[in-house]
């Protein structure tokens, strides 16, 4: 270690602290802020797609963060529906959520099945089969998949993604004002 008062440069990267965050590098300010669901809490909204390897890579860090998130944080998962293929996964997510069956474990199971087992779960029949094997009623799933309620949620997801200026996923939006993307651990560090 360098002696006290020395000007020798450290090779260690200092941890990101709120004062060290740089707009344009660590986050982008959203021009027209998104509405937050609970204004008395800090909202962190995750935009993801199940087929995205970067989203899959973010999940372990995100799950660790969620396990210790402060009580004043409202975390919301938002499946991005930026194209017709992604929309299929968003429809399935909102269908299962509307049935009261979406859990963190089921969310992780779908990610794992796609990325570890290389299963192509990107259309209604494949998703219905996956969720049915996980204990979700297939008849109810198929009935809800193209319902007005699910279509409304998918359209809201599209609008939020467009208003946030998303060009890809994963992305985290903090308090409807700050868009964070990049490497998984850096994203979590920035959100903290």
ZANU-18002 format. One record per atom (N, C-alpha, C, O): x, y, z; residue in three letters. Coordinates in pm, whole numbers, plus 32768, in hexadecimal, padded with zeros to 4 digits. Layout:
REM ZANU-18002
XYZALA/...
//
This chain:
REM ZANU-18002
80547F8A8000UNK/800080008000UNK/8057807B8000UNK/80C6807B8036UNK/802580E57FC4UNK/807281607FB7UNK/807781A8803DUNK/801681A48089UNK/80E781E8805AUNK/80F1823180D9UNK/808C82A380DEUNK/806082D68077UNK/806882C88159UNK/800A8334816CUNK/803C83B28128UNK/80B283D48132UNK/7FE383F780E4UNK/8008847280A0UNK/8042845A8017UNK/805E84BA7FCEUNK/805683DC7FF0UNK/808D83BB7F6CUNK/802383D37F02UNK/7FAB83C97F1CUNK/805183F27E8BUNK/7FF384097E1DUNK/7FEA83917DC1UNK/7FB8839B7D52UNK/801B831D7DF0UNK/801482A47D9FUNK/7F83827F7D84UNK/7F31827F7DE0UNK/7F6382607D07UNK/7EDA823F7CE0UNK/7EB881B17D0BUNK/7F0A81567D01UNK/7E40819F7D3BUNK/7E10811B7D61UNK/7DDC80D37CE6UNK/7DA281117C8DUNK/7DF280527CE1UNK/7DBF80047C70UNK/7D357FCC7C8EUNK/7CF67F907C37UNK/7D047FE07D07UNK/7C7F7FB07D2AUNK/7C1680117CF7UNK/7C2A808B7CFAUNK/7BA67FDA7CC8UNK/7B36802E7C9FUNK/7AE3804D7D1BUNK/7AB67FF27D5FUNK/7AD080CD7D37UNK/7A8280EF7DAEUNK/79F180C27D9DUNK/79BE80C27D2DUNK/79AF809C7E09UNK/792380757DFEUNK/78CF80ED7DD0UNK/78F081607DECUNK/786280CF7D8AUNK/780A81397D5DUNK/77BB816C7DD5UNK/777881207E19UNK/77C581EC7DECUNK/7777822B7E55UNK/771A828E7E12UNK/773482B87DA1UNK/76AD82B57E55UNK/765083127E14UNK/7694838D7DDBUNK/766E83BC7D70UNK/76F983C17E20UNK/773C843A7DEFUNK/7794841B7D76UNK/77B984767D2CUNK/77B6839B7D61UNK/780D83767CF2UNK/77BF83517C74UNK/77FB833B7C0BUNK/773A834B7C7EUNK/76EA83277C09UNK/76EF83977BA2UNK/76EA840D7BC4UNK/76F983707B24UNK/770483D27AB8UNK/769383BB7A53UNK/7684834E7A1BUNK/764584247A3EUNK/75DA841D79DBUNK/761784017952UNK/767E843A792EUNK/75D883A97907UNK/760A83847883UNK/7667830C7886UNK/767882C87821UNK/76A282F278F9UNK/76F7827B7909UNK/76AF8213795EUNK/76A2819F7937UNK/7681823C79D4UNK/764381E17A33UNK/75AB81DC7A26UNK/756C817A7A4CUNK/7571824679F2UNK/74E0824E79E4UNK/74BE82BA797EUNK/7512830C7959UNK/744182B87953UNK/740C831E78F9UNK/73918359793CUNK/734083107975UNK/738283DC7936UNK/730A841B796BUNK/729C840E7903UNK/72AE8430788EUNK/722983DB792EUNK/71B683CB78D5UNK/7175845478C1UNK/715284977922UNK/7165847C7843UNK/713385037823UNK/70AA851E7861UNK/7096858678A0UNK/704E84C37850UNK/6FCB84D0788DUNK/6FBD845F78F2UNK/6FA483ED78CBUNK/6FCE847C7973UNK/6FCE841279D7UNK/6F5083BB79D1UNK/6EE383EA79B2UNK/6F63833D79F1UNK/6EF482DE79F7UNK/6EAC82F07A7CUNK/6EE983177AE0UNK/6E2A82D57A7DUNK/6DE082D57AFCUNK/6E1082607B50UNK/6E3181F67B1CUNK/6E1582757BD3UNK/6E3982087C2DUNK/6DBA81D77C71UNK/6D5B82227C84UNK/6DBA81567C96UNK/6D42811A7CD1UNK/6D2D81437D62UNK/6CBB81547D8DUNK/6D9A81547DADUNK/6D90817A7E3BUNK/6DED81F17E52UNK/6E6381DF7E6FUNK/6DB8826B7E46UNK/6E0D82E37E51UNK/6E5882F27ED4UNK/6EBB833B7EDAUNK/6E2A82AF7F3DUNK/6E6D82B97FBFUNK/6EE082567FCCUNK/6F1F824D8036UNK/6EFD820A7F61UNK/6F6B81AB7F63UNK/6FC781C47EEBUNK/6FA282087E8BUNK/703F818B7EF3UNK/709E81917E83UNK/707A811D7E27UNK/707E80A97E4FUNK/7056813E7DABUNK/703080D67D4EUNK/70A780AC7CF8UNK/70ED81007CC0UNK/70BC802A7CEFUNK/711F7FF17C95UNK/70D37F917C3AUNK/709C7F2D7C67UNK/70D07FB27BB9UNK/70877F637B56UNK/70EB7F1F7AFBUNK/713D7F607AB9UNK/70E37E997AF6UNK/713A7E4B7A9FUNK/70F17E2F7A1CUNK/70817DFC7A1DUNK/712F7E5179ABUNK/70FF7E297928UNK/71567DB478FBUNK/71D17DBC7901UNK/71177D4878CDUNK/71617CD078A9UNK/71187C85783AUNK/70A47CA1781CUNK/715F7C2677FEUNK/71257BC377A4UNK/71637B3D77C9UNK/71DC7B3377DDUNK/71117AD777D2UNK/71427A5477FBUNK/71AB7A19779DUNK/71FF79CB77C9UNK/71A97A3C771EUNK/720B7A0876C0UNK/728F7A5176BFUNK/72EB7A287678UNK/729B7ABB770CUNK/73137B0F770DUNK/737D7AD6776CUNK/73657AC777E4UNK/73F17AB67735UNK/745C7A7E7788UNK/74917AE377EEUNK/74BC7ABD785AUNK/748D7B6377CDUNK/74BA7BCA782BUNK/74567BD8789FUNK/747E7BEE7911UNK/73D57BCA7880UNK/73707BCD78EAUNK/73837B557947UNK/73797B6179C1UNK/739D7AE2790BUNK/73B57A687958UNK/74307A7B79B1UNK/74307A4F7A25UNK/74987ABA797DUNK/75127AD379CBUNK/74F97B357A3EUNK/753D7B2E7AA5UNK/74997B8F7A2EUNK/74797BF07A97UNK/742E7BB07B0CUNK/743B7BDD7B7DUNK/73E07B477AF1UNK/73877B0F7B57UNK/73CB7AEA7BDBUNK/73967B0D7C44UNK/743F7AA47BDCUNK/747C7A847C5FUNK/749F7B027CB0UNK/74857B067D29UNK/74D87B667C70UNK/74F97BE37CB8UNK/747A7C297CE6UNK/74747C5D7D55UNK/74157C297C91UNK/73967C697CB3UNK/73537C1F7D26UNK/731E7C5E7D82UNK/73547B9B7D21UNK/73177B4D7D8EUNK/73607B657E13UNK/731F7B6E7E7BUNK/73E47B6E7E10UNK/742F7B8E7E8AUNK/74097C187EBEUNK/73F87C2B7F37UNK/73FC7C777E63UNK/73D47CFE7E8BUNK/73477CFD7EC5UNK/732D7D3C7F2CUNK/72EB7CB57E84UNK/72617CAE7EB4UNK/72587C747F41UNK/72037C9C7F90UNK/72B07C167F60UNK/72AF7BD67FE4UNK/72D17C398053UNK/72AF7C2280C7UNK/73137CA78030UNK/733C7D098095UNK/73077D958076UNK/73357DF780B1UNK/72A77D9E801AUNK/72767E247FF4UNK/72377E6A806CUNK/71F67E2A80BEUNK/724B7EEC8075UNK/720F7F3980E2UNK/71757F3380DBUNK/713C7F1E8070UNK/71357F44814CUNK/70A37F3D8152UNK/705F7FAD8103UNK/6FEA7FA180DEUNK/70A8801A80EAUNK/706C808980A1UNK/707C807D8008UNK/706780DE7FC0UNK/70A380057FD8UNK/70B37FEE7F49UNK/703F7F997F16UNK/70207F307F4EUNK/6FFF7FC77EABUNK/6F967F7C7E67UNK/6FD27F477DE5UNK/6FEB7F947D88UNK/6FEA7EC47DDFUNK/70277E877D69UNK/6FBA7E4F7D0FUNK/6F5F7E0B7D3EUNK/6FC37E6C7C8DUNK/6F5F7E407C2CUNK/6FA47DFF7BB5UNK/6FFC7E3B7B77UNK/6F7D7D857B97UNK/6FAE7D437B1DUNK/6F517D6B7AAAUNK/6ED77D657AB7UNK/6F8E7D937A3BUNK/6F417DB979C5UNK/6F7A7D73794CUNK/6FE57D97791BUNK/6F347D0D7919UNK/6F657CCA78A2UNK/6F5A7D2A782BUNK/6EEE7D5D780CUNK/6FCA7D4277EAUNK/6FCC7D9D7778UNK/6F877D597702UNK/6F9F7CE476E6UNK/6F337DA376BFUNK/6EEA7D6F764AUNK/6F107DC375D1UNK/6EBB7DFD758FUNK/6F947DC875B6UNK/6FC67E22754EUNK/6FB87DEB74C0UNK/6FCE7E33745FUNK/6F927D6C74B3UNK/6F797D34742EUNK/6F197CBE7440UNK/6EFE7C9674B1UNK/6EE57C8673D2UNK/6E807C1C73DFUNK/6EAF7B9F742BUNK/6E5E7B627471UNK/6F2D7B797420UNK/6F5D7B03746AUNK/6F607B217500UNK/6F317AD17551UNK/6F987B947523UNK/6F9E7BBA75B1UNK/6F127BC875EBUNK/6EFC7BAA7660UNK/6EB37BF47598UNK/6E2A7C0675C7UNK/6DEE7B8275F6UNK/6D9D7B827653UNK/6E147B1375B8UNK/6DDF7A9175E1UNK/6E057A727672UNK/6DB17A4476C0UNK/6E827A8D7697UNK/6EAD7A777720UNK/6E6A7ADA7780UNK/6E4A7AB677F1UNK/6E567B557752UNK/6E117BB877A6UNK/6D817B8D77C0UNK/6D507B977830UNK/6D3E7B5D7757UNK/6CB47B2C7768UNK/6CAF7ABA77CDUNK/6C587AB77824UNK/6D0B7A5D77C0UNK/6D0E79EB781CUNK/6D277A1B78ACUNK/6CE579ED7909UNK/6D877A7678BEUNK/6DA67AAA7943UNK/6D2A7AE97982UNK/6D077AC979F4UNK/6CE87B427936UNK/6C737B87796DUNK/6BFD7B287981UNK/6BAC7B3D79DBUNK/6BF37AC1792FUNK/6B897A5D7943UNK/6B9D7A1579C7UNK/6B417A0B7A17UNK/6C1779E379DDUNK/6C3579997A58UNK/6C2D79F67AD1UNK/6BFB79CD7B3BUNK/6C5D7A717AC3UNK/6C537AD27B30UNK/6BC07AEC7B53UNK/6B9B7AF17BC9UNK/6B6D7AFD7AECUNK/6ADE7B157B02UNK/6A977AA07B45UNK/6A307AB37B87UNK/6ACD7A297B34UNK/6A9579B27B74UNK/6AC879A47C03UNK/6A9E79497C4CUNK/6B2379FE7C2CUNK/6B5B79F87CB3UNK/6BC2798A7CC3UNK/6BDE795F7D33UNK/6BFB795C7C54UNK/6C5878EA7C58UNK/6CEB79107C3FUNK/6D4378BC7C4DUNK/6D06798F7C1CUNK/6D8F79B67BFEUNK/6DDC79C87C80UNK/6DB67A187CD6UNK/6E48797D7C8EUNK/6EA079877D03UNK/6F2E799E7CD1UNK/6F4B79897C5BUNK/6F8779C87D29UNK/701379D67D03UNK/704C79507CD5UNK/709A794B7C77UNK/702378E37D18UNK/7056785F7CF4UNK/702878387C66UNK/707678007C19UNK/6FAB78557C45UNK/6F7878347BBFUNK/6FBA788B7B55UNK/6FDA785C7AE8UNK/6FCD79097B76UNK/701479667B1EUNK/70A079307AFFUNK/70C979297A8CUNK/70E979097B68UNK/717078D17B56UNK/716C784D7B0AUNK/71C578317AB9UNK/710677FC7B24UNK/70FB777B7ADFUNK/70ED778E7A48UNK/7128774279FBUNK/709F77F17A1DUNK/70907809798DUNK/711578377951UNK/713D780778E8UNK/715878947994UNK/71DD78BF7966UNK/723B78467959UNK/727E783678F3UNK/723F77F379C0UNK/7299777F79C0UNK/7277771B7951UNK/72D076E47911UNK/71F77704793CUNK/71CD76A578D6UNK/71F876D6784BUNK/7224768677F8UNK/71EB77577833UNK/7212778F77B1UNK/72AA778E77A0UNK/72DC77687737UNK/72F377B77807UNK/738377CC77F8UNK/73D87751781AUNK/7441773E77DDUNK/73AE77007878UNK/73FE768A789BUNK/73D6760F7849UNK/742B75C07820UNK/735376017832UNK/7322758D77E7UNK/730F75AB7753UNK/72EB75537705UNK/7327762A772DUNK/731C765476A0UNK/7291763B7665UNK/7285761875F0UNK/7229764C76B6UNK/719F763A7687UNK/716F76BD7648UNK/71867729767EUNK/712D76B275D7UNK/70F677257590UNK/7067773E75C1UNK/700877097588UNK/7059778D7629UNK/6FD777A97665UNK/6FAB78367642UNK/6FA7788F7697UNK/6F8B784A75C3UNK/6F6F78D17592UNK/6EEB78DC7547UNK/6ED4793D74FEUNK/6E927879755AUNK/6E0C7885751FUNK/6DA7784B7581UNK/6DCC780675E1UNK/6D2878667569UNK/6CBF783F75C8UNK/6CBD77A875E3UNK/6CB777817657UNK/6CC17750757DUNK/6CBC76C1759DUNK/6D32769375F4UNK/6D1E76477653UNK/6DAB76BF75D6UNK/6E2076967624UNK/6E1876CD76B2UNK/6E3A76887711UNK/6DEC774976C0UNK/6DE077877743UNK/6D7177457795UNK/6D817730780DUNK/6D0177237754UNK/6C9476DE779AUNK/6CC4765777CFUNK/6CA37630783FUNK/6D12760F777EUNK/6D46758E77A9UNK/6DA7759F781FUNK/6DA075547881UNK/6E0176027815UNK/6E60761B7882UNK/6E1676397905UNK/6E3175FB796CUNK/6DB876997900UNK/6D7276C1797AUNK/6D1A765179AFUNK/6D0B76437A28UNK/6CDE76027955UNK/6C8C75917980UNK/6CE0752E79D0UNK/6CB474FB7A37UNK/6D59751179A0UNK/6DB474B679E8UNK/6DDE74F07A6EUNK/6E0474A77AC9UNK/6DD675757A7AUNK/6DFA75B87AF8UNK/6D8175C87B55UNK/6D8C76067BBFUNK/6D0E75907B2CUNK/6C9A75947B83UNK/6C3375FF7B65UNK/6BD476107BB2UNK/6C4376467AF7UNK/6BE176AD7AD0UNK/6B78766A7A77UNK/6B9A761F7A1CUNK/6AFA76857A93UNK/6A8C764A7A46UNK/6A94767879B4UNK/6A8A76EF7997UNK/6AA776187957UNK/6AB9763878C8UNK/6A3D7676788BUNK/6A4876D07837UNK/69C8764878B1UNK/694B767E7879UNK/693E771278A1UNK/69227767784CUNK/6954772F7920UNK/694B77BA7950UNK/69B9780F7910UNK/69A1788278ECUNK/6A3277D67901UNK/6AA0781E78C1UNK/6A7978457833UNK/6A8578B9780CUNK/6A4B77E477E5UNK/6A2777FF7759UNK/69B1785E774EUNK/69AB78AE76F0UNK/6954785877ACUNK/68E178B377ACUNK/690D794377C8UNK/68D479A27792UNK/69707952781DUNK/699C79D97842UNK/6A027A1677E5UNK/6A147A9077E4UNK/6A4679C57797UNK/6AB979F17747UNK/6A9C7A6776ECUNK/6AED7AC376E3UNK/6A2B7A6776A9UNK/6A077AD5764EUNK/69967B2A7686UNK/69517B70763BUNK/69827B227709UNK/69157B6D7749UNK/692E7C037744UNK/699D7C31772EUNK/68C27C4E775BUNK/68CB7CE07760UNK/692C7D0C77CDUNK/697D7D6777B8UNK/69247CCC7842UNK/69797CF378B3UNK/6A0D7CDF7891UNK/6A5F7D3678AFUNK/6A2F7C6E7855UNK/6ABA7C527831UNK/6AE77CAF77C1UNK/6B567CE477C5UNK/6A927CC4775DUNK/6AB47D2076EFUNK/6ACD7DAC7724UNK/6B287DF176F5UNK/6A7E7DD77785UNK/6A917E5B77C2UNK/6B197E637807UNK/6B607EC777F8UNK/6B3E7DFC7852UNK/6BC07DFA7896UNK/6C337DFB7832UNK/6C967E417846UNK/6C277DAE77C6UNK/6C8E7DAB775FUNK/6C9D7E35771FUNK/6D0C7E65770AUNK/6C2C7E747701UNK/6C317EFA76C5UNK/6C6F7F607725UNK/6CB97FB876FAUNK/6C527F5477A6UNK/6C907FAD7809UNK/6D277F96780CUNK/6D747FF57815UNK/6D517F187805UNK/6DE07EF87803UNK/6E247F38778BUNK/6E8F7F737798UNK/6DE57F2D7716UNK/6E1C7F6B769CUNK/6E2A800276ADUNK/6E91803B768DUNK/6DC1804076E1UNK/6DC380D276F4UNK/6E2F80FC7757UNK/6E76815E773FUNK/6E3C80B477C6UNK/6EA380D47829UNK/6F2F80C877EBUNK/6F84811E7800UNK/6F45805C77A1UNK/6FC880477761UNK/6FE680B776FEUNK/705780E876F8UNK/6F8480DE76B0UNK/6F98814B764FUNK/6FB381CF7696UNK/700E82187671UNK/6F6481ED76FCUNK/6F77826A7745UNK/6FFE826F778DUNK/703982DA779CUNK/702D81FB77BAUNK/70AF81F577FEUNK/712381FE779BUNK/7195821277C3UNK/710581EE771AUNK/716D81F476B4UNK/71BE817476ABUNK/723381777685UNK/7180810376CDUNK/71C8808376C9UNK/71F18061763AUNK/71A2806B75DDUNK/726E8038762CUNK/729C800575ABUNK/72BC7F7175B8UNK/72D97F2E7554UNK/72B87F3D7632UNK/72D27EB1764CUNK/72C07E9276DEUNK/729B7EE8772EUNK/72DB7E167701UNK/72D07DE9778AUNK/734D7D9A77AEUNK/73917D6A7753UNK/736E7D8A782CUNK/73217DB478A0UNK/732E7E4A78B8UNK/738F7E8A788EUNK/72CC7E7F78FCUNK/72CF7F0C7923UNK/72857F1A79A8UNK/72227ED679C1UNK/72B77F7379FAUNK/72767F947A78UNK/725380287A73UNK/72A4807B7A4AUNK/71D980487A9DUNK/71B080D47AA5UNK/719680F37B38UNK/714880B07B7BUNK/71DB815A7B68UNK/71D181807BF5UNK/717981FC7C00UNK/719382647BC3UNK/710F81EF7C50UNK/70B0825B7C6AUNK/7078829C7BECUNK/705383117BECUNK/7072824F7B82UNK/703A82817B05UNK/708F82E97AC1UNK/706783207A5AUNK/710683067AF7UNK/715883757AC5UNK/71DF834B7A8CUNK/7216838F7A36UNK/721682DC7ABCUNK/729E82B87A98UNK/72A2822D7A59UNK/727581CC7A96UNK/72D8822579E2UNK/72E581A77999UNK/7372817279ACUNK/73D481B6798BUNK/737D80F979E1UNK/73FE80BB79FCUNK/7409803C79A8UNK/73B07FE679ACUNK/74768030795DUNK/748F7FB67910UNK/75247F9C7910UNK/75727FEE7940UNK/754C7F2978DBUNK/75DB7F0978D7UNK/75F77E817912UNK/75A57E267908UNK/766C7E737950UNK/76957DF5798EUNK/76457DDE7A0EUNK/762C7E3C7A59UNK/761C7D607A28UNK/75C57D447A9BUNK/75F47D7D7B20UNK/75A77DC17B64UNK/76707D637B48UNK/769D7D917BCCUNK/76A37E297BD1UNK/76867E657C39UNK/76C77E677B63UNK/76CB7EFA7B5EUNK/763E7F347B68UNK/762A7F9B7BA7UNK/75DE7EF07B29UNK/75527F207B32UNK/75237F207BC3UNK/74E67F817BF0UNK/753F7EB47C0BUNK/75147EA97C96UNK/755C7F127CEBUNK/751F7F527D41UNK/75DC7F247CD3UNK/762A7F887D1DUNK/75F180147D05UNK/75E680647D62UNK/75CC80317C89UNK/759480B47C68UNK/750E80C87CACUNK/74F381347CE2UNK/74BA80627CACUNK/7436806C7CEBUNK/744380817D82UNK/73F680CC7DBDUNK/74A480417DBFUNK/74BA80527E4FUNK/74DE80E37E6DUNK/74F481067EE1UNK/
//
